[in-house]
Amino acid sequence: TQEIARMNALFKSAKLPLNAPKLGTEKYLALMQLDKKVADGQIRLVLQKAIGKAVITAEYDKVKLLQTLEAIA
């Protein structure tokens, strides 16, 4: 979509990586547990709804999170 292309362009202009390092699913989950957004042992994610619009939530599809981590890890 145009928003994804725009975000990629913004990342590139800021010299930010577009791909995550290959750390493994378990390592990502362990690191995510250390994040300040974890509450009561629940990982909360910052989900981008649109450019400039994000939400912090613990309500997300856990299976999709694992699938995503496996794909990038």
mmCIF file of the N, C-alpha and C atoms, coordinates in Angstrom:
data_MODEL
# 
_entry.id   MODEL 
# 
loop_
_atom_site.group_PDB 
_atom_site.id 
_atom_site.type_symbol 
_atom_site.label_atom_id 
_atom_site.label_alt_id 
_atom_site.label_comp_id 
_atom_site.label_asym_id 
_atom_site.label_entity_id 
_atom_site.label_seq_id 
_atom_site.pdbx_PDB_ins_code 
_atom_site.Cartn_x 
_atom_site.Cartn_y 
_atom_site.Cartn_z 
_atom_site.occupancy 
_atom_site.B_iso_or_equiv 
_atom_site.pdbx_formal_charge 
_atom_site.auth_seq_id 
_atom_site.auth_comp_id 
_atom_site.auth_asym_id 
_atom_site.auth_atom_id 
_atom_site.pdbx_PDB_model_num 
ATOM 1   N N  . THR A 1 1  ? 0.836  -1.190  0.000  1.00 0.00 ? 1  THR A N  1 
ATOM 2   C CA . THR A 1 1  ? 0.000  0.000   0.000  1.00 0.00 ? 1  THR A CA 1 
ATOM 3   C C  . THR A 1 1  ? 0.875  1.245   0.000  1.00 0.00 ? 1  THR A C  1 
ATOM 4   N N  . GLN A 1 2  ? 0.229  2.365   -0.199 1.00 0.00 ? 2  GLN A N  1 
ATOM 5   C CA . GLN A 1 2  ? 0.967  3.634   -0.199 1.00 0.00 ? 2  GLN A CA 1 
ATOM 6   C C  . GLN A 1 2  ? 1.527  3.956   1.181  1.00 0.00 ? 2  GLN A C  1 
ATOM 7   N N  . GLU A 1 3  ? 0.770  3.596   2.238  1.00 0.00 ? 3  GLU A N  1 
ATOM 8   C CA . GLU A 1 3  ? 1.258  3.877   3.594  1.00 0.00 ? 3  GLU A CA 1 
ATOM 9   C C  . GLU A 1 3  ? 2.525  3.081   3.900  1.00 0.00 ? 3  GLU A C  1 
ATOM 10  N N  . ILE A 1 4  ? 2.564  1.823   3.479  1.00 0.00 ? 4  ILE A N  1 
ATOM 11  C CA . ILE A 1 4  ? 3.759  1.002   3.712  1.00 0.00 ? 4  ILE A CA 1 
ATOM 12  C C  . ILE A 1 4  ? 4.945  1.584   2.959  1.00 0.00 ? 4  ILE A C  1 
ATOM 13  N N  . ALA A 1 5  ? 4.723  1.974   1.714  1.00 0.00 ? 5  ALA A N  1 
ATOM 14  C CA . ALA A 1 5  ? 5.801  2.583   0.925  1.00 0.00 ? 5  ALA A CA 1 
ATOM 15  C C  . ALA A 1 5  ? 6.273  3.871   1.584  1.00 0.00 ? 5  ALA A C  1 
ATOM 16  N N  . ARG A 1 6  ? 5.344  4.650   2.110  1.00 0.00 ? 6  ARG A N  1 
ATOM 17  C CA . ARG A 1 6  ? 5.699  5.911   2.771  1.00 0.00 ? 6  ARG A CA 1 
ATOM 18  C C  . ARG A 1 6  ? 6.503  5.645   4.047  1.00 0.00 ? 6  ARG A C  1 
ATOM 19  N N  . MET A 1 7  ? 6.066  4.654   4.833  1.00 0.00 ? 7  MET A N  1 
ATOM 20  C CA . MET A 1 7  ? 6.801  4.328   6.059  1.00 0.00 ? 7  MET A CA 1 
ATOM 21  C C  . MET A 1 7  ? 8.194  3.798   5.732  1.00 0.00 ? 7  MET A C  1 
ATOM 22  N N  . ASN A 1 8  ? 8.306  2.957   4.705  1.00 0.00 ? 8  ASN A N  1 
ATOM 23  C CA . ASN A 1 8  ? 9.624  2.463   4.291  1.00 0.00 ? 8  ASN A CA 1 
ATOM 24  C C  . ASN A 1 8  ? 10.530 3.613   3.877  1.00 0.00 ? 8  ASN A C  1 
ATOM 25  N N  . ALA A 1 9  ? 9.984  4.572   3.151  1.00 0.00 ? 9  ALA A N  1 
ATOM 26  C CA . ALA A 1 9  ? 10.767 5.737   2.731  1.00 0.00 ? 9  ALA A CA 1 
ATOM 27  C C  . ALA A 1 9  ? 11.217 6.548   3.948  1.00 0.00 ? 9  ALA A C  1 
ATOM 28  N N  . LEU A 1 10 ? 10.333 6.700   4.932  1.00 0.00 ? 10 LEU A N  1 
ATOM 29  C CA . LEU A 1 10 ? 10.694 7.428   6.153  1.00 0.00 ? 10 LEU A CA 1 
ATOM 30  C C  . LEU A 1 10 ? 11.805 6.698   6.910  1.00 0.00 ? 10 LEU A C  1 
ATOM 31  N N  . PHE A 1 11 ? 11.702 5.383   7.011  1.00 0.00 ? 11 PHE A N  1 
ATOM 32  C CA . PHE A 1 11 ? 12.742 4.597   7.673  1.00 0.00 ? 11 PHE A CA 1 
ATOM 33  C C  . PHE A 1 11 ? 14.069 4.748   6.947  1.00 0.00 ? 11 PHE A C  1 
ATOM 34  N N  . LYS A 1 12 ? 14.030 4.649   5.628  1.00 0.00 ? 12 LYS A N  1 
ATOM 35  C CA . LYS A 1 12 ? 15.261 4.775   4.839  1.00 0.00 ? 12 LYS A CA 1 
ATOM 36  C C  . LYS A 1 12 ? 15.883 6.155   5.011  1.00 0.00 ? 12 LYS A C  1 
ATOM 37  N N  . SER A 1 13 ? 15.063 7.202   4.982  1.00 0.00 ? 13 SER A N  1 
ATOM 38  C CA . SER A 1 13 ? 15.600 8.561   5.111  1.00 0.00 ? 13 SER A CA 1 
ATOM 39  C C  . SER A 1 13 ? 16.215 8.789   6.492  1.00 0.00 ? 13 SER A C  1 
ATOM 40  N N  . ALA A 1 14 ? 15.710 8.075   7.494  1.00 0.00 ? 14 ALA A N  1 
ATOM 41  C CA . ALA A 1 14 ? 16.261 8.179   8.850  1.00 0.00 ? 14 ALA A CA 1 
ATOM 42  C C  . ALA A 1 14 ? 17.379 7.164   9.081  1.00 0.00 ? 14 ALA A C  1 
ATOM 43  N N  . LYS A 1 15 ? 17.735 6.421   8.014  1.00 0.00 ? 15 LYS A N  1 
ATOM 44  C CA . LYS A 1 15 ? 18.777 5.397   8.087  1.00 0.00 ? 15 LYS A CA 1 
ATOM 45  C C  . LYS A 1 15 ? 18.462 4.321   9.132  1.00 0.00 ? 15 LYS A C  1 
ATOM 46  N N  . LEU A 1 16 ? 17.174 3.954   9.217  1.00 0.00 ? 16 LEU A N  1 
ATOM 47  C CA . LEU A 1 16 ? 16.730 2.888   10.110 1.00 0.00 ? 16 LEU A CA 1 
ATOM 48  C C  . LEU A 1 16 ? 16.600 1.592   9.319  1.00 0.00 ? 16 LEU A C  1 
ATOM 49  N N  . PRO A 1 17 ? 16.826 0.459   9.955  1.00 0.00 ? 17 PRO A N  1 
ATOM 50  C CA . PRO A 1 17 ? 16.729 -0.817  9.229  1.00 0.00 ? 17 PRO A CA 1 
ATOM 51  C C  . PRO A 1 17 ? 15.285 -1.139  8.858  1.00 0.00 ? 17 PRO A C  1 
ATOM 52  N N  . LEU A 1 18 ? 15.111 -1.795  7.721  1.00 0.00 ? 18 LEU A N  1 
ATOM 53  C CA . LEU A 1 18 ? 13.791 -2.244  7.287  1.00 0.00 ? 18 LEU A CA 1 
ATOM 54  C C  . LEU A 1 18 ? 13.543 -3.696  7.675  1.00 0.00 ? 18 LEU A C  1 
ATOM 55  N N  . ASN A 1 19 ? 14.610 -4.413  8.024  1.00 0.00 ? 19 ASN A N  1 
ATOM 56  C CA . ASN A 1 19 ? 14.494 -5.822  8.394  1.00 0.00 ? 19 ASN A CA 1 
ATOM 57  C C  . ASN A 1 19 ? 15.066 -6.043  9.785  1.00 0.00 ? 19 ASN A C  1 
ATOM 58  N N  . ALA A 1 20 ? 14.410 -6.938  10.520 1.00 0.00 ? 20 ALA A N  1 
ATOM 59  C CA . ALA A 1 20 ? 14.863 -7.263  11.872 1.00 0.00 ? 20 ALA A CA 1 
ATOM 60  C C  . ALA A 1 20 ? 16.037 -8.236  11.814 1.00 0.00 ? 20 ALA A C  1 
ATOM 61  N N  . PRO A 1 21 ? 16.939 -8.170  12.794 1.00 0.00 ? 21 PRO A N  1 
ATOM 62  C CA . PRO A 1 21 ? 18.049 -9.130  12.826 1.00 0.00 ? 21 PRO A CA 1 
ATOM 63  C C  . PRO A 1 21 ? 17.530 -10.543 13.099 1.00 0.00 ? 21 PRO A C  1 
ATOM 64  N N  . LYS A 1 22 ? 18.245 -11.534 12.621 1.00 0.00 ? 22 LYS A N  1 
ATOM 65  C CA . LYS A 1 22 ? 17.876 -12.945 12.800 1.00 0.00 ? 22 LYS A CA 1 
ATOM 66  C C  . LYS A 1 22 ? 18.342 -13.408 14.180 1.00 0.00 ? 22 LYS A C  1 
ATOM 67  N N  . LEU A 1 23 ? 17.462 -13.347 15.166 1.00 0.00 ? 23 LEU A N  1 
ATOM 68  C CA . LEU A 1 23 ? 17.814 -13.721 16.536 1.00 0.00 ? 23 LEU A CA 1 
ATOM 69  C C  . LEU A 1 23 ? 17.177 -15.024 16.986 1.00 0.00 ? 23 LEU A C  1 
ATOM 70  N N  . GLY A 1 24 ? 16.135 -15.459 16.326 1.00 0.00 ? 24 GLY A N  1 
ATOM 71  C CA . GLY A 1 24 ? 15.390 -16.645 16.747 1.00 0.00 ? 24 GLY A CA 1 
ATOM 72  C C  . GLY A 1 24 ? 14.155 -16.246 17.537 1.00 0.00 ? 24 GLY A C  1 
ATOM 73  N N  . THR A 1 25 ? 13.114 -17.039 17.392 1.00 0.00 ? 25 THR A N  1 
ATOM 74  C CA . THR A 1 25 ? 11.826 -16.739 18.029 1.00 0.00 ? 25 THR A CA 1 
ATOM 75  C C  . THR A 1 25 ? 11.951 -16.649 19.544 1.00 0.00 ? 25 THR A C  1 
ATOM 76  N N  . GLU A 1 26 ? 12.616 -17.620 20.165 1.00 0.00 ? 26 GLU A N  1 
ATOM 77  C CA . GLU A 1 26 ? 12.740 -17.638 21.628 1.00 0.00 ? 26 GLU A CA 1 
ATOM 78  C C  . GLU A 1 26 ? 13.469 -16.398 22.145 1.00 0.00 ? 26 GLU A C  1 
ATOM 79  N N  . LYS A 1 27 ? 14.502 -15.964 21.446 1.00 0.00 ? 27 LYS A N  1 
ATOM 80  C CA . LYS A 1 27 ? 15.256 -14.769 21.855 1.00 0.00 ? 27 LYS A CA 1 
ATOM 81  C C  . LYS A 1 27 ? 14.371 -13.528 21.767 1.00 0.00 ? 27 LYS A C  1 
ATOM 82  N N  . TYR A 1 28 ? 13.599 -13.415 20.673 1.00 0.00 ? 28 TYR A N  1 
ATOM 83  C CA . TYR A 1 28 ? 12.689 -12.276 20.548 1.00 0.00 ? 28 TYR A CA 1 
ATOM 84  C C  . TYR A 1 28 ? 11.675 -12.263 21.686 1.00 0.00 ? 28 TYR A C  1 
ATOM 85  N N  . LEU A 1 29 ? 11.086 -13.425 21.990 1.00 0.00 ? 29 LEU A N  1 
ATOM 86  C CA . LEU A 1 29 ? 10.106 -13.486 23.076 1.00 0.00 ? 29 LEU A CA 1 
ATOM 87  C C  . LEU A 1 29 ? 10.747 -13.123 24.412 1.00 0.00 ? 29 LEU A C  1 
ATOM 88  N N  . ALA A 1 30 ? 11.962 -13.597 24.655 1.00 0.00 ? 30 ALA A N  1 
ATOM 89  C CA . ALA A 1 30 ? 12.664 -13.266 25.899 1.00 0.00 ? 30 ALA A CA 1 
ATOM 90  C C  . ALA A 1 30 ? 12.930 -11.767 25.992 1.00 0.00 ? 30 ALA A C  1 
ATOM 91  N N  . LEU A 1 31 ? 13.355 -11.170 24.889 1.00 0.00 ? 31 LEU A N  1 
ATOM 92  C CA . LEU A 1 31 ? 13.603 -9.725  24.877 1.00 0.00 ? 31 LEU A CA 1 
ATOM 93  C C  . LEU A 1 31 ? 12.309 -8.938  25.053 1.00 0.00 ? 31 LEU A C  1 
ATOM 94  N N  . MET A 1 32 ? 11.237 -9.411  24.440 1.00 0.00 ? 32 MET A N  1 
ATOM 95  C CA . MET A 1 32 ? 9.949  -8.727  24.563 1.00 0.00 ? 32 MET A CA 1 
ATOM 96  C C  . MET A 1 32 ? 9.446  -8.765  26.002 1.00 0.00 ? 32 MET A C  1 
ATOM 97  N N  . GLN A 1 33 ? 9.765  -9.831  26.751 1.00 0.00 ? 33 GLN A N  1 
ATOM 98  C CA . GLN A 1 33 ? 9.361  -9.925  28.157 1.00 0.00 ? 33 GLN A CA 1 
ATOM 99  C C  . GLN A 1 33 ? 10.063 -8.876  29.024 1.00 0.00 ? 33 GLN A C  1 
ATOM 100 N N  . LEU A 1 34 ? 11.187 -8.356  28.562 1.00 0.00 ? 34 LEU A N  1 
ATOM 101 C CA . LEU A 1 34 ? 11.936 -7.344  29.309 1.00 0.00 ? 34 LEU A CA 1 
ATOM 102 C C  . LEU A 1 34 ? 11.438 -5.930  29.044 1.00 0.00 ? 34 LEU A C  1 
ATOM 103 N N  . ASP A 1 35 ? 10.558 -5.781  28.063 1.00 0.00 ? 35 ASP A N  1 
ATOM 104 C CA . ASP A 1 35 ? 10.104 -4.459  27.648 1.00 0.00 ? 35 ASP A CA 1 
ATOM 105 C C  . ASP A 1 35 ? 9.261  -3.794  28.737 1.00 0.00 ? 35 ASP A C  1 
ATOM 106 N N  . LYS A 1 36 ? 9.356  -2.476  28.826 1.00 0.00 ? 36 LYS A N  1 
ATOM 107 C CA . LYS A 1 36 ? 8.624  -1.730  29.853 1.00 0.00 ? 36 LYS A CA 1 
ATOM 108 C C  . LYS A 1 36 ? 7.112  -1.783  29.668 1.00 0.00 ? 36 LYS A C  1 
ATOM 109 N N  . LYS A 1 37 ? 6.644  -2.185  28.496 1.00 0.00 ? 37 LYS A N  1 
ATOM 110 C CA . LYS A 1 37 ? 5.204  -2.257  28.259 1.00 0.00 ? 37 LYS A CA 1 
ATOM 111 C C  . LYS A 1 37 ? 4.581  -3.550  28.776 1.00 0.00 ? 37 LYS A C  1 
ATOM 112 N N  . VAL A 1 38 ? 5.400  -4.508  29.241 1.00 0.00 ? 38 VAL A N  1 
ATOM 113 C CA . VAL A 1 38 ? 4.869  -5.747  29.804 1.00 0.00 ? 38 VAL A CA 1 
ATOM 114 C C  . VAL A 1 38 ? 4.148  -5.402  31.104 1.00 0.00 ? 38 VAL A C  1 
ATOM 115 N N  . ALA A 1 39 ? 2.913  -5.903  31.241 1.00 0.00 ? 39 ALA A N  1 
ATOM 116 C CA . ALA A 1 39 ? 2.129  -5.663  32.449 1.00 0.00 ? 39 ALA A CA 1 
ATOM 117 C C  . ALA A 1 39 ? 1.541  -6.991  32.916 1.00 0.00 ? 39 ALA A C  1 
ATOM 118 N N  . ASP A 1 40 ? 1.765  -7.326  34.179 1.00 0.00 ? 40 ASP A N  1 
ATOM 119 C CA . ASP A 1 40 ? 1.274  -8.583  34.742 1.00 0.00 ? 40 ASP A CA 1 
ATOM 120 C C  . ASP A 1 40 ? 1.699  -9.785  33.906 1.00 0.00 ? 40 ASP A C  1 
ATOM 121 N N  . GLY A 1 41 ? 2.919  -9.746  33.387 1.00 0.00 ? 41 GLY A N  1 
ATOM 122 C CA . GLY A 1 41 ? 3.452  -10.845 32.599 1.00 0.00 ? 41 GLY A CA 1 
ATOM 123 C C  . GLY A 1 41 ? 2.942  -10.908 31.175 1.00 0.00 ? 41 GLY A C  1 
ATOM 124 N N  . GLN A 1 42 ? 2.081  -9.976  30.796 1.00 0.00 ? 42 GLN A N  1 
ATOM 125 C CA . GLN A 1 42 ? 1.508  -9.943  29.450 1.00 0.00 ? 42 GLN A CA 1 
ATOM 126 C C  . GLN A 1 42 ? 2.300  -8.993  28.561 1.00 0.00 ? 42 GLN A C  1 
ATOM 127 N N  . ILE A 1 43 ? 2.738  -9.504  27.417 1.00 0.00 ? 43 ILE A N  1 
ATOM 128 C CA . ILE A 1 43 ? 3.412  -8.651  26.439 1.00 0.00 ? 43 ILE A CA 1 
ATOM 129 C C  . ILE A 1 43 ? 2.371  -7.738  25.812 1.00 0.00 ? 43 ILE A C  1 
ATOM 130 N N  . ARG A 1 44 ? 2.628  -6.453  25.852 1.00 0.00 ? 44 ARG A N  1 
ATOM 131 C CA . ARG A 1 44 ? 1.758  -5.494  25.161 1.00 0.00 ? 44 ARG A CA 1 
ATOM 132 C C  . ARG A 1 44 ? 2.531  -4.983  23.961 1.00 0.00 ? 44 ARG A C  1 
ATOM 133 N N  . LEU A 1 45 ? 1.833  -4.856  22.861 1.00 0.00 ? 45 LEU A N  1 
ATOM 134 C CA . LEU A 1 45 ? 2.456  -4.428  21.611 1.00 0.00 ? 45 LEU A CA 1 
ATOM 135 C C  . LEU A 1 45 ? 2.025  -3.018  21.243 1.00 0.00 ? 45 LEU A C  1 
ATOM 136 N N  . VAL A 1 46 ? 2.894  -2.314  20.558 1.00 0.00 ? 46 VAL A N  1 
ATOM 137 C CA . VAL A 1 46 ? 2.529  -1.049  19.923 1.00 0.00 ? 46 VAL A CA 1 
ATOM 138 C C  . VAL A 1 46 ? 2.174  -1.411  18.490 1.00 0.00 ? 46 VAL A C  1 
ATOM 139 N N  . LEU A 1 47 ? 0.902  -1.271  18.149 1.00 0.00 ? 47 LEU A N  1 
ATOM 140 C CA . LEU A 1 47 ? 0.429  -1.620  16.815 1.00 0.00 ? 47 LEU A CA 1 
ATOM 141 C C  . LEU A 1 47 ? 0.131  -0.355  16.027 1.00 0.00 ? 47 LEU A C  1 
ATOM 142 N N  . GLN A 1 48 ? 0.722  -0.262  14.876 1.00 0.00 ? 48 GLN A N  1 
ATOM 143 C CA . GLN A 1 48 ? 0.558  0.893   13.996 1.00 0.00 ? 48 GLN A CA 1 
ATOM 144 C C  . GLN A 1 48 ? -0.755 0.747   13.231 1.00 0.00 ? 48 GLN A C  1 
ATOM 145 N N  . LYS A 1 49 ? -1.699 1.665   13.453 1.00 0.00 ? 49 LYS A N  1 
ATOM 146 C CA . LYS A 1 49 ? -2.974 1.653   12.730 1.00 0.00 ? 49 LYS A CA 1 
ATOM 147 C C  . LYS A 1 49 ? -2.861 2.449   11.436 1.00 0.00 ? 49 LYS A C  1 
ATOM 148 N N  . ALA A 1 50 ? -2.098 3.518   11.482 1.00 0.00 ? 50 ALA A N  1 
ATOM 149 C CA . ALA A 1 50 ? -1.825 4.378   10.328 1.00 0.00 ? 50 ALA A CA 1 
ATOM 150 C C  . ALA A 1 50 ? -0.636 5.233   10.722 1.00 0.00 ? 50 ALA A C  1 
ATOM 151 N N  . ILE A 1 51 ? -0.077 5.953   9.771  1.00 0.00 ? 51 ILE A N  1 
ATOM 152 C CA . ILE A 1 51 ? 1.044  6.832   10.099 1.00 0.00 ? 51 ILE A CA 1 
ATOM 153 C C  . ILE A 1 51 ? 0.572  7.846   11.136 1.00 0.00 ? 51 ILE A C  1 
ATOM 154 N N  . GLY A 1 52 ? 1.271  7.881   12.256 1.00 0.00 ? 52 GLY A N  1 
ATOM 155 C CA . GLY A 1 52 ? 0.920  8.804   13.331 1.00 0.00 ? 52 GLY A CA 1 
ATOM 156 C C  . GLY A 1 52 ? -0.162 8.290   14.260 1.00 0.00 ? 52 GLY A C  1 
ATOM 157 N N  . LYS A 1 53 ? -0.675 7.081   14.022 1.00 0.00 ? 53 LYS A N  1 
ATOM 158 C CA . LYS A 1 53 ? -1.741 6.526   14.865 1.00 0.00 ? 53 LYS A CA 1 
ATOM 159 C C  . LYS A 1 53 ? -1.358 5.114   15.295 1.00 0.00 ? 53 LYS A C  1 
ATOM 160 N N  . ALA A 1 54 ? -0.999 4.993   16.557 1.00 0.00 ? 54 ALA A N  1 
ATOM 161 C CA . ALA A 1 54 ? -0.604 3.695   17.098 1.00 0.00 ? 54 ALA A CA 1 
ATOM 162 C C  . ALA A 1 54 ? -1.359 3.448   18.398 1.00 0.00 ? 54 ALA A C  1 
ATOM 163 N N  . VAL A 1 55 ? -1.499 2.175   18.751 1.00 0.00 ? 55 VAL A N  1 
ATOM 164 C CA . VAL A 1 55 ? -2.135 1.804   20.011 1.00 0.00 ? 55 VAL A CA 1 
ATOM 165 C C  . VAL A 1 55 ? -1.227 0.819   20.739 1.00 0.00 ? 55 VAL A C  1 
ATOM 166 N N  . ILE A 1 56 ? -1.276 0.861   22.063 1.00 0.00 ? 56 ILE A N  1 
ATOM 167 C CA . ILE A 1 56 ? -0.578 -0.116  22.887 1.00 0.00 ? 56 ILE A CA 1 
ATOM 168 C C  . ILE A 1 56 ? -1.643 -1.065  23.413 1.00 0.00 ? 56 ILE A C  1 
ATOM 169 N N  . THR A 1 57 ? -1.473 -2.357  23.152 1.00 0.00 ? 57 THR A N  1 
ATOM 170 C CA . THR A 1 57 ? -2.503 -3.318  23.527 1.00 0.00 ? 57 THR A CA 1 
ATOM 171 C C  . THR A 1 57 ? -1.927 -4.689  23.849 1.00 0.00 ? 57 THR A C  1 
ATOM 172 N N  . ALA A 1 58 ? -2.631 -5.406  24.708 1.00 0.00 ? 58 ALA A N  1 
ATOM 173 C CA . ALA A 1 58 ? -2.317 -6.810  24.985 1.00 0.00 ? 58 ALA A CA 1 
ATOM 174 C C  . ALA A 1 58 ? -3.323 -7.704  24.267 1.00 0.00 ? 58 ALA A C  1 
ATOM 175 N N  . GLU A 1 59 ? -4.224 -7.081  23.521 1.00 0.00 ? 59 GLU A N  1 
ATOM 176 C CA . GLU A 1 59 ? -5.245 -7.828  22.781 1.00 0.00 ? 59 GLU A CA 1 
ATOM 177 C C  . GLU A 1 59 ? -4.813 -7.962  21.329 1.00 0.00 ? 59 GLU A C  1 
ATOM 178 N N  . TYR A 1 60 ? -4.191 -9.090  21.034 1.00 0.00 ? 60 TYR A N  1 
ATOM 179 C CA . TYR A 1 60 ? -3.720 -9.389  19.685 1.00 0.00 ? 60 TYR A CA 1 
ATOM 180 C C  . TYR A 1 60 ? -3.703 -10.901 19.533 1.00 0.00 ? 60 TYR A C  1 
ATOM 181 N N  . ASP A 1 61 ? -3.621 -11.363 18.320 1.00 0.00 ? 61 ASP A N  1 
ATOM 182 C CA . ASP A 1 61 ? -3.611 -12.795 18.017 1.00 0.00 ? 61 ASP A CA 1 
ATOM 183 C C  . ASP A 1 61 ? -2.225 -13.359 18.341 1.00 0.00 ? 61 ASP A C  1 
ATOM 184 N N  . LYS A 1 62 ? -2.141 -14.125 19.426 1.00 0.00 ? 62 LYS A N  1 
ATOM 185 C CA . LYS A 1 62 ? -0.847 -14.673 19.871 1.00 0.00 ? 62 LYS A CA 1 
ATOM 186 C C  . LYS A 1 62 ? -0.247 -15.616 18.828 1.00 0.00 ? 62 LYS A C  1 
ATOM 187 N N  . VAL A 1 63 ? -1.092 -16.362 18.129 1.00 0.00 ? 63 VAL A N  1 
ATOM 188 C CA . VAL A 1 63 ? -0.610 -17.279 17.091 1.00 0.00 ? 63 VAL A CA 1 
ATOM 189 C C  . VAL A 1 63 ? 0.032  -16.483 15.964 1.00 0.00 ? 63 VAL A C  1 
ATOM 190 N N  . LYS A 1 64 ? -0.599 -15.378 15.574 1.00 0.00 ? 64 LYS A N  1 
ATOM 191 C CA . LYS A 1 64 ? -0.027 -14.544 14.506 1.00 0.00 ? 64 LYS A CA 1 
ATOM 192 C C  . LYS A 1 64 ? 1.287  -13.915 14.947 1.00 0.00 ? 64 LYS A C  1 
ATOM 193 N N  . LEU A 1 65 ? 1.392  -13.550 16.223 1.00 0.00 ? 65 LEU A N  1 
ATOM 194 C CA . LEU A 1 65 ? 2.661  -13.011 16.721 1.00 0.00 ? 65 LEU A CA 1 
ATOM 195 C C  . LEU A 1 65 ? 3.761  -14.058 16.567 1.00 0.00 ? 65 LEU A C  1 
ATOM 196 N N  . LEU A 1 66 ? 3.487  -15.285 16.995 1.00 0.00 ? 66 LEU A N  1 
ATOM 197 C CA . LEU A 1 66 ? 4.490  -16.352 16.872 1.00 0.00 ? 66 LEU A CA 1 
ATOM 198 C C  . LEU A 1 66 ? 4.836  -16.625 15.413 1.00 0.00 ? 66 LEU A C  1 
ATOM 199 N N  . GLN A 1 67 ? 3.833  -16.629 14.543 1.00 0.00 ? 67 GLN A N  1 
ATOM 200 C CA . GLN A 1 67 ? 4.086  -16.843 13.115 1.00 0.00 ? 67 GLN A CA 1 
ATOM 201 C C  . GLN A 1 67 ? 4.959  -15.728 12.548 1.00 0.00 ? 67 GLN A C  1 
ATOM 202 N N  . THR A 1 68 ? 4.699  -14.506 12.967 1.00 0.00 ? 68 THR A N  1 
ATOM 203 C CA . THR A 1 68 ? 5.488  -13.368 12.500 1.00 0.00 ? 68 THR A CA 1 
ATOM 204 C C  . THR A 1 68 ? 6.927  -13.480 12.989 1.00 0.00 ? 68 THR A C  1 
ATOM 205 N N  . LEU A 1 69 ? 7.100  -13.805 14.263 1.00 0.00 ? 69 LEU A N  1 
ATOM 206 C CA . LEU A 1 69 ? 8.452  -13.957 14.806 1.00 0.00 ? 69 LEU A CA 1 
ATOM 207 C C  . LEU A 1 69 ? 9.204  -15.083 14.110 1.00 0.00 ? 69 LEU A C  1 
ATOM 208 N N  . GLU A 1 70 ? 8.521  -16.186 13.848 1.00 0.00 ? 70 GLU A N  1 
ATOM 209 C CA . GLU A 1 70 ? 9.165  -17.299 13.140 1.00 0.00 ? 70 GLU A CA 1 
ATOM 210 C C  . GLU A 1 70 ? 9.581  -16.887 11.733 1.00 0.00 ? 70 GLU A C  1 
ATOM 211 N N  . ALA A 1 71 ? 8.773  -16.054 11.092 1.00 0.00 ? 71 ALA A N  1 
ATOM 212 C CA . ALA A 1 71 ? 9.076  -15.620 9.721  1.00 0.00 ? 71 ALA A CA 1 
ATOM 213 C C  . ALA A 1 71 ? 10.282 -14.684 9.671  1.00 0.00 ? 71 ALA A C  1 
ATOM 214 N N  . ILE A 1 72 ? 10.444 -13.838 10.696 1.00 0.00 ? 72 ILE A N  1 
ATOM 215 C CA . ILE A 1 72 ? 11.545 -12.870 10.664 1.00 0.00 ? 72 ILE A CA 1 
ATOM 216 C C  . ILE A 1 72 ? 12.770 -13.347 11.428 1.00 0.00 ? 72 ILE A C  1 
ATOM 217 N N  . ALA A 1 73 ? 12.572 -14.277 12.357 1.00 0.00 ? 73 ALA A N  1 
ATOM 218 C CA . ALA A 1 73 ? 13.655 -14.695 13.241 1.00 0.00 ? 73 ALA A CA 1 
ATOM 219 C C  . ALA A 1 73 ? 14.626 -15.603 12.528 1.00 0.00 ? 73 ALA A C  1 
# 
